Amino acid sequence: MNDQNDQIERTMKFQSKEGNVSEVALILTEVYQALVEKGYNPLDQIVGYLMSGDPAYITSHRNARVLVRKLERDRIIDELVRTYLEREGL
């Protein structure tokens, strides 16, 4: 039981996976455009996918669902947060 408590109290350290940033940007741009073309709100759909992992949030139009699943969700989130923080000068 003590080991369990230690694990609960321990802070996990997330190690970002190195990757090609331009690949993330390219795929998100393609997915965004496909969602717009199909009449979806791209922000809502992409956030739904990132939060749930359910690929049904992403249209299959223009092969967007296949493209977005080429990337790990944590890699997409990492890139989004990094880009936001850099733009804010943080």
N, CA, C and O atoms as CSV, one atom per row, in Angstrom:
chain,resi,resn,atom,element,x,y,z
A,1,MET,N,N,0.825,-1.198,0.000
A,1,MET,CA,C,0.000,0.000,0.000
A,1,MET,C,C,0.862,1.253,0.000
A,1,MET,O,O,0.476,2.266,-0.583
A,2,ASN,N,N,2.023,1.201,0.644
A,2,ASN,CA,C,2.923,2.337,0.692
A,2,ASN,C,C,3.443,2.701,-0.692
A,2,ASN,O,O,3.556,3.882,-1.020
A,3,ASP,N,N,3.763,1.692,-1.511
A,3,ASP,CA,C,4.225,1.944,-2.879
A,3,ASP,C,C,3.158,2.660,-3.694
A,3,ASP,O,O,3.469,3.530,-4.507
A,4,GLN,N,N,1.910,2.294,-3.477
A,4,GLN,CA,C,0.815,2.931,-4.187
A,4,GLN,C,C,0.715,4.407,-3.821
A,4,GLN,O,O,0.539,5.250,-4.701
A,5,ASN,N,N,0.824,4.724,-2.552
A,5,ASN,CA,C,0.781,6.113,-2.108
A,5,ASN,C,C,1.947,6.904,-2.668
A,5,ASN,O,O,1.786,8.057,-3.069
A,6,ASP,N,N,3.131,6.282,-2.699
A,6,ASP,CA,C,4.308,6.945,-3.269
A,6,ASP,C,C,4.086,7.273,-4.737
A,6,ASP,O,O,4.459,8.350,-5.202
A,7,GLN,N,N,3.480,6.346,-5.465
A,7,GLN,CA,C,3.219,6.571,-6.886
A,7,GLN,C,C,2.206,7.687,-7.096
A,7,GLN,O,O,2.338,8.467,-8.038
A,8,ILE,N,N,1.210,7.775,-6.244
A,8,ILE,CA,C,0.193,8.821,-6.360
A,8,ILE,C,C,0.809,10.182,-6.087
A,8,ILE,O,O,0.463,11.158,-6.752
A,9,GLU,N,N,1.710,10.265,-5.128
A,9,GLU,CA,C,2.317,11.532,-4.726
A,9,GLU,C,C,3.431,11.983,-5.679
A,9,GLU,O,O,3.775,13.164,-5.703
A,10,ARG,N,N,3.982,11.082,-6.442
A,10,ARG,CA,C,5.093,11.397,-7.328
A,10,ARG,C,C,4.605,12.182,-8.547
A,10,ARG,O,O,3.567,11.857,-9.122
A,11,THR,N,N,5.344,13.199,-8.934
A,11,THR,CA,C,5.028,13.971,-10.136
A,11,THR,C,C,5.714,13.322,-11.322
A,11,THR,O,O,6.917,13.061,-11.299
A,12,MET,N,N,4.936,13.068,-12.348
A,12,MET,CA,C,5.489,12.479,-13.564
A,12,MET,C,C,6.152,13.565,-14.397
A,12,MET,O,O,5.668,14.695,-14.450
A,13,LYS,N,N,7.243,13.229,-15.037
A,13,LYS,CA,C,7.919,14.161,-15.925
A,13,LYS,C,C,7.646,13.718,-17.354
A,13,LYS,O,O,7.932,12.582,-17.731
A,14,PHE,N,N,7.089,14.629,-18.143
A,14,PHE,CA,C,6.771,14.315,-19.537
A,14,PHE,C,C,7.967,14.658,-20.400
A,14,PHE,O,O,8.481,15.775,-20.349
A,15,GLN,N,N,8.404,13.705,-21.184
A,15,GLN,CA,C,9.491,13.925,-22.128
A,15,GLN,C,C,8.897,14.040,-23.526
A,15,GLN,O,O,8.307,13.091,-24.042
A,16,SER,N,N,9.057,15.198,-24.126
A,16,SER,CA,C,8.540,15.424,-25.461
A,16,SER,C,C,9.287,14.556,-26.458
A,16,SER,O,O,10.505,14.400,-26.374
A,17,LYS,N,N,8.555,14.000,-27.388
A,17,LYS,CA,C,9.183,13.222,-28.446
A,17,LYS,C,C,9.669,14.169,-29.527
A,17,LYS,O,O,8.936,15.037,-30.001
A,18,GLU,N,N,10.917,13.979,-29.898
A,18,GLU,CA,C,11.456,14.804,-30.975
A,18,GLU,C,C,10.770,14.394,-32.272
A,18,GLU,O,O,10.534,13.212,-32.520
A,19,GLY,N,N,10.468,15.350,-33.058
A,19,GLY,CA,C,9.804,15.041,-34.318
A,19,GLY,C,C,9.916,16.200,-35.273
A,19,GLY,O,O,10.396,17.280,-34.929
A,20,ASN,N,N,9.474,15.955,-36.450
A,20,ASN,CA,C,9.509,16.979,-37.478
A,20,ASN,C,C,8.308,17.894,-37.284
A,20,ASN,O,O,7.174,17.513,-37.576
A,21,VAL,N,N,8.558,19.093,-36.792
A,21,VAL,CA,C,7.491,20.052,-36.502
A,21,VAL,C,C,6.696,20.358,-37.762
A,21,VAL,O,O,5.474,20.488,-37.706
A,22,SER,N,N,7.366,20.472,-38.878
A,22,SER,CA,C,6.664,20.818,-40.109
A,22,SER,C,C,5.658,19.736,-40.511
A,22,SER,O,O,4.652,20.042,-41.151
A,23,GLU,N,N,5.912,18.491,-40.151
A,23,GLU,CA,C,4.956,17.424,-40.454
A,23,GLU,C,C,3.654,17.639,-39.678
A,23,GLU,O,O,2.568,17.462,-40.231
A,24,VAL,N,N,3.755,18.016,-38.418
A,24,VAL,CA,C,2.572,18.294,-37.606
A,24,VAL,C,C,1.793,19.455,-38.214
A,24,VAL,O,O,0.577,19.370,-38.390
A,25,ALA,N,N,2.493,20.531,-38.534
A,25,ALA,CA,C,1.829,21.702,-39.110
A,25,ALA,C,C,1.164,21.356,-40.431
A,25,ALA,O,O,0.035,21.775,-40.689
A,26,LEU,N,N,1.842,20.609,-41.254
A,26,LEU,CA,C,1.296,20.235,-42.560
A,26,LEU,C,C,0.034,19.397,-42.401
A,26,LEU,O,O,-0.970,19.655,-43.064
A,27,ILE,N,N,0.078,18.408,-41.536
A,27,ILE,CA,C,-1.082,17.532,-41.345
A,27,ILE,C,C,-2.241,18.297,-40.719
A,27,ILE,O,O,-3.383,18.133,-41.150
A,28,LEU,N,N,-1.977,19.129,-39.715
A,28,LEU,CA,C,-3.068,19.899,-39.114
A,28,LEU,C,C,-3.703,20.851,-40.123
A,28,LEU,O,O,-4.914,21.067,-40.097
A,29,THR,N,N,-2.898,21.414,-41.003
A,29,THR,CA,C,-3.431,22.303,-42.033
A,29,THR,C,C,-4.342,21.533,-42.985
A,29,THR,O,O,-5.417,22.016,-43.341
A,30,GLU,N,N,-3.925,20.358,-43.390
A,30,GLU,CA,C,-4.748,19.522,-44.277
A,30,GLU,C,C,-6.055,19.122,-43.600
A,30,GLU,O,O,-7.125,19.185,-44.207
A,31,VAL,N,N,-5.959,18.717,-42.353
A,31,VAL,CA,C,-7.152,18.312,-41.597
A,31,VAL,C,C,-8.100,19.501,-41.439
A,31,VAL,O,O,-9.307,19.372,-41.644
A,32,TYR,N,N,-7.552,20.643,-41.078
A,32,TYR,CA,C,-8.337,21.870,-40.928
A,32,TYR,C,C,-9.107,22.179,-42.218
A,32,TYR,O,O,-10.311,22.430,-42.181
A,33,GLN,N,N,-8.412,22.160,-43.345
A,33,GLN,CA,C,-9.047,22.484,-44.625
A,33,GLN,C,C,-10.139,21.483,-44.978
A,33,GLN,O,O,-11.191,21.866,-45.489
A,34,ALA,N,N,-9.896,20.213,-44.711
A,34,ALA,CA,C,-10.908,19.197,-45.000
A,34,ALA,C,C,-12.157,19.407,-44.142
A,34,ALA,O,O,-13.279,19.261,-44.626
A,35,LEU,N,N,-11.956,19.749,-42.872
A,35,LEU,CA,C,-13.098,19.990,-41.984
A,35,LEU,C,C,-13.900,21.206,-42.430
A,35,LEU,O,O,-15.130,21.175,-42.418
A,36,VAL,N,N,-13.216,22.273,-42.822
A,36,VAL,CA,C,-13.901,23.472,-43.316
A,36,VAL,C,C,-14.702,23.143,-44.568
A,36,VAL,O,O,-15.858,23.549,-44.690
A,37,GLU,N,N,-14.101,22.412,-45.494
A,37,GLU,CA,C,-14.788,22.052,-46.739
A,37,GLU,C,C,-16.058,21.253,-46.483
A,37,GLU,O,O,-17.030,21.366,-47.229
A,38,LYS,N,N,-16.049,20.449,-45.433
A,38,LYS,CA,C,-17.228,19.639,-45.113
A,38,LYS,C,C,-18.220,20.375,-44.213
A,38,LYS,O,O,-19.264,19.823,-43.866
A,39,GLY,N,N,-17.906,21.621,-43.828
A,39,GLY,CA,C,-18.838,22.422,-43.051
A,39,GLY,C,C,-18.748,22.256,-41.551
A,39,GLY,O,O,-19.644,22.699,-40.831
A,40,TYR,N,N,-17.697,21.633,-41.060
A,40,TYR,CA,C,-17.514,21.457,-39.624
A,40,TYR,C,C,-16.747,22.636,-39.035
A,40,TYR,O,O,-16.034,23.347,-39.743
A,41,ASN,N,N,-16.906,22.831,-37.726
A,41,ASN,CA,C,-16.073,23.794,-37.010
A,41,ASN,C,C,-14.756,23.075,-36.713
A,41,ASN,O,O,-14.724,22.184,-35.864
A,42,PRO,N,N,-13.672,23.446,-37.394
A,42,PRO,CA,C,-12.418,22.697,-37.253
A,42,PRO,C,C,-11.852,22.714,-35.831
A,42,PRO,O,O,-11.281,21.718,-35.388
A,43,LEU,N,N,-12.000,23.818,-35.118
A,43,LEU,CA,C,-11.484,23.878,-33.754
A,43,LEU,C,C,-12.189,22.852,-32.873
A,43,LEU,O,O,-11.538,22.079,-32.169
A,44,ASP,N,N,-13.511,22.848,-32.913
A,44,ASP,CA,C,-14.268,21.898,-32.101
A,44,ASP,C,C,-13.918,20.450,-32.450
A,44,ASP,O,O,-13.748,19.615,-31.562
A,45,GLN,N,N,-13.812,20.165,-33.730
A,45,GLN,CA,C,-13.557,18.789,-34.159
A,45,GLN,C,C,-12.154,18.331,-33.774
A,45,GLN,O,O,-11.976,17.203,-33.316
A,46,ILE,N,N,-11.161,19.194,-33.956
A,46,ILE,CA,C,-9.788,18.817,-33.624
A,46,ILE,C,C,-9.635,18.659,-32.116
A,46,ILE,O,O,-8.990,17.718,-31.653
A,47,VAL,N,N,-10.223,19.570,-31.351
A,47,VAL,CA,C,-10.166,19.448,-29.889
A,47,VAL,C,C,-10.881,18.169,-29.444
A,47,VAL,O,O,-10.385,17.460,-28.569
A,48,GLY,N,N,-12.024,17.874,-30.029
A,48,GLY,CA,C,-12.728,16.635,-29.700
A,48,GLY,C,C,-11.862,15.420,-29.936
A,48,GLY,O,O,-11.823,14.506,-29.112
A,49,TYR,N,N,-11.168,15.406,-31.057
A,49,TYR,CA,C,-10.265,14.288,-31.364
A,49,TYR,C,C,-9.115,14.214,-30.361
A,49,TYR,O,O,-8.802,13.139,-29.849
A,50,LEU,N,N,-8.491,15.352,-30.082
A,50,LEU,CA,C,-7.345,15.352,-29.170
A,50,LEU,C,C,-7.744,14.942,-27.754
A,50,LEU,O,O,-6.981,14.256,-27.074
A,51,MET,N,N,-8.911,15.347,-27.309
A,51,MET,CA,C,-9.359,15.020,-25.955
A,51,MET,C,C,-9.793,13.557,-25.821
A,51,MET,O,O,-9.527,12.913,-24.806
A,52,SER,N,N,-10.456,13.047,-26.844
A,52,SER,CA,C,-11.042,11.712,-26.727
A,52,SER,C,C,-10.230,10.608,-27.398
A,52,SER,O,O,-10.288,9.448,-26.990
A,53,GLY,N,N,-9.479,10.977,-28.423
A,53,GLY,CA,C,-8.779,9.962,-29.206
A,53,GLY,C,C,-9.667,9.293,-30.234
A,53,GLY,O,O,-9.221,8.398,-30.953
A,54,ASP,N,N,-10.917,9.716,-30.312
A,54,ASP,CA,C,-11.872,9.111,-31.246
A,54,ASP,C,C,-11.697,9.737,-32.629
A,54,ASP,O,O,-11.987,10.920,-32.806
A,55,PRO,N,N,-11.234,8.970,-33.601
A,55,PRO,CA,C,-11.002,9.513,-34.939
A,55,PRO,C,C,-12.280,9.921,-35.671
A,55,PRO,O,O,-12.212,10.562,-36.719
A,56,ALA,N,N,-13.447,9.555,-35.128
A,56,ALA,CA,C,-14.711,9.936,-35.767
A,56,ALA,C,C,-14.917,11.449,-35.752
A,56,ALA,O,O,-15.752,11.960,-36.499
A,57,TYR,N,N,-14.179,12.169,-34.921
A,57,TYR,CA,C,-14.266,13.631,-34.910
A,57,TYR,C,C,-13.662,14.240,-36.177
A,57,TYR,O,O,-13.951,15.389,-36.514
A,58,ILE,N,N,-12.840,13.486,-36.864
A,58,ILE,CA,C,-12.155,13.984,-38.056
A,58,ILE,C,C,-12.791,13.358,-39.290
A,58,ILE,O,O,-12.971,12.142,-39.362
A,59,THR,N,N,-13.125,14.192,-40.247
A,59,THR,CA,C,-13.740,13.715,-41.472
A,59,THR,C,C,-12.769,12.832,-42.265
A,59,THR,O,O,-11.550,12.969,-42.155
A,60,SER,N,N,-13.326,11.943,-43.050
A,60,SER,CA,C,-12.489,11.144,-43.938
A,60,SER,C,C,-12.248,11.866,-45.264
A,60,SER,O,O,-11.469,11.408,-46.100
A,61,HIS,N,N,-12.925,12.997,-45.442
A,61,HIS,CA,C,-12.757,13.822,-46.646
A,61,HIS,C,C,-11.282,14.198,-46.814
A,61,HIS,O,O,-10.621,14.574,-45.845
A,62,ARG,N,N,-10.787,14.101,-48.002
A,62,ARG,CA,C,-9.388,14.421,-48.335
A,62,ARG,C,C,-8.397,13.598,-47.518
A,62,ARG,O,O,-7.256,14.009,-47.304
A,63,ASN,N,N,-8.850,12.434,-47.066
A,63,ASN,CA,C,-7.999,11.501,-46.323
A,63,ASN,C,C,-7.532,12.081,-44.979
A,63,ASN,O,O,-6.503,11.665,-44.448
A,64,ALA,N,N,-8.288,13.039,-44.433
A,64,ALA,CA,C,-7.884,13.739,-43.216
A,64,ALA,C,C,-7.774,12.807,-42.015
A,64,ALA,O,O,-6.859,12.944,-41.204
A,65,ARG,N,N,-8.699,11.864,-41.897
A,65,ARG,CA,C,-8.674,10.954,-40.750
A,65,ARG,C,C,-7.421,10.082,-40.761
A,65,ARG,O,O,-6.810,9.848,-39.719
A,66,VAL,N,N,-7.052,9.615,-41.920
A,66,VAL,CA,C,-5.840,8.803,-42.041
A,66,VAL,C,C,-4.601,9.648,-41.734
A,66,VAL,O,O,-3.682,9.196,-41.051
A,67,LEU,N,N,-4.590,10.866,-42.244
A,67,LEU,CA,C,-3.442,11.753,-42.015
A,67,LEU,C,C,-3.242,12.044,-40.532
A,67,LEU,O,O,-2.130,11.916,-40.020
A,68,VAL,N,N,-4.309,12.435,-39.840
A,68,VAL,CA,C,-4.164,12.825,-38.437
A,68,VAL,C,C,-3.750,11.642,-37.572
A,68,VAL,O,O,-3.082,11.825,-36.554
A,69,ARG,N,N,-4.133,10.450,-37.957
A,69,ARG,CA,C,-3.772,9.269,-37.168
A,69,ARG,C,C,-2.331,8.837,-37.392
A,69,ARG,O,O,-1.847,7.939,-36.703
A,70,LYS,N,N,-1.638,9.454,-38.336
A,70,LYS,CA,C,-0.212,9.191,-38.519
A,70,LYS,C,C,0.612,9.784,-37.375
A,70,LYS,O,O,1.755,9.386,-37.150
A,71,LEU,N,N,0.018,10.740,-36.657
A,71,LEU,CA,C,0.707,11.420,-35.567
A,71,LEU,C,C,0.157,10.951,-34.231
A,71,LEU,O,O,-1.039,10.690,-34.107
A,72,GLU,N,N,1.010,10.846,-33.248
A,72,GLU,CA,C,0.563,10.579,-31.884
A,72,GLU,C,C,-0.135,11.838,-31.372
A,72,GLU,O,O,0.315,12.951,-31.645
A,73,ARG,N,N,-1.220,11.669,-30.637
A,73,ARG,CA,C,-1.935,12.834,-30.114
A,73,ARG,C,C,-1.059,13.680,-29.205
A,73,ARG,O,O,-1.151,14.907,-29.231
A,74,ASP,N,N,-0.204,13.040,-28.396
A,74,ASP,CA,C,0.661,13.825,-27.515
A,74,ASP,C,C,1.653,14.670,-28.305
A,74,ASP,O,O,2.054,15.741,-27.848
A,75,ARG,N,N,2.047,14.209,-29.467
A,75,ARG,CA,C,2.941,14.987,-30.323
A,75,ARG,C,C,2.229,16.233,-30.860
A,75,ARG,O,O,2.821,17.310,-30.928
A,76,ILE,N,N,0.971,16.082,-31.236
A,76,ILE,CA,C,0.187,17.231,-31.715
A,76,ILE,C,C,0.013,18.247,-30.588
A,76,ILE,O,O,0.226,19.443,-30.785
A,77,ILE,N,N,-0.375,17.767,-29.407
A,77,ILE,CA,C,-0.582,18.658,-28.274
A,77,ILE,C,C,0.716,19.361,-27.907
A,77,ILE,O,O,0.714,20.560,-27.632
A,78,ASP,N,N,1.813,18.634,-27.901
A,78,ASP,CA,C,3.112,19.217,-27.601
A,78,ASP,C,C,3.424,20.367,-28.558
A,78,ASP,O,O,3.866,21.435,-28.135
A,79,GLU,N,N,3.196,20.141,-29.825
A,79,GLU,CA,C,3.488,21.169,-30.824
A,79,GLU,C,C,2.564,22.379,-30.676
A,79,GLU,O,O,3.009,23.519,-30.810
A,80,LEU,N,N,1.295,22.139,-30.401
A,80,LEU,CA,C,0.357,23.246,-30.212
A,80,LEU,C,C,0.738,24.104,-29.012
A,80,LEU,O,O,0.734,25.332,-29.098
A,81,VAL,N,N,1.064,23.464,-27.902
A,81,VAL,CA,C,1.438,24.210,-26.695
A,81,VAL,C,C,2.753,24.945,-26.917
A,81,VAL,O,O,2.875,26.116,-26.557
A,82,ARG,N,N,3.733,24.276,-27.503
A,82,ARG,CA,C,5.026,24.908,-27.764
A,82,ARG,C,C,4.852,26.143,-28.649
A,82,ARG,O,O,5.416,27.197,-28.357
A,83,THR,N,N,4.091,26.022,-29.708
A,83,THR,CA,C,3.873,27.140,-30.624
A,83,THR,C,C,3.180,28.293,-29.918
A,83,THR,O,O,3.563,29.449,-30.098
A,84,TYR,N,N,2.168,27.995,-29.122
A,84,TYR,CA,C,1.453,29.034,-28.390
A,84,TYR,C,C,2.403,29.767,-27.436
A,84,TYR,O,O,2.437,30.998,-27.411
A,85,LEU,N,N,3.157,29.021,-26.668
A,85,LEU,CA,C,4.063,29.633,-25.689
A,85,LEU,C,C,5.140,30.472,-26.379
A,85,LEU,O,O,5.496,31.545,-25.892
A,86,GLU,N,N,5.650,29.998,-27.490
A,86,GLU,CA,C,6.659,30.770,-28.235
A,86,GLU,C,C,6.067,32.069,-28.757
A,86,GLU,O,O,6.720,33.112,-28.706
A,87,ARG,N,N,4.855,32.020,-29.253
A,87,ARG,CA,C,4.194,33.237,-29.758
A,87,ARG,C,C,3.934,34.240,-28.641
A,87,ARG,O,O,3.937,35.449,-28.871
A,88,GLU,N,N,3.709,33.734,-27.432
A,88,GLU,CA,C,3.478,34.598,-26.286
A,88,GLU,C,C,4.788,35.074,-25.666
A,88,GLU,O,O,4.782,35.861,-24.719
A,89,GLY,N,N,5.903,34.598,-26.199
A,89,GLY,CA,C,7.214,34.997,-25.685
A,89,GLY,C,C,7.574,34.343,-24.361
A,89,GLY,O,O,8.378,34.873,-23.594
A,90,LEU,N,N,6.976,33.194,-24.100
A,90,LEU,CA,C,7.240,32.498,-22.831
A,90,LEU,C,C,8.245,31.390,-23.001
A,90,LEU,O,O,8.579,30.706,-22.033
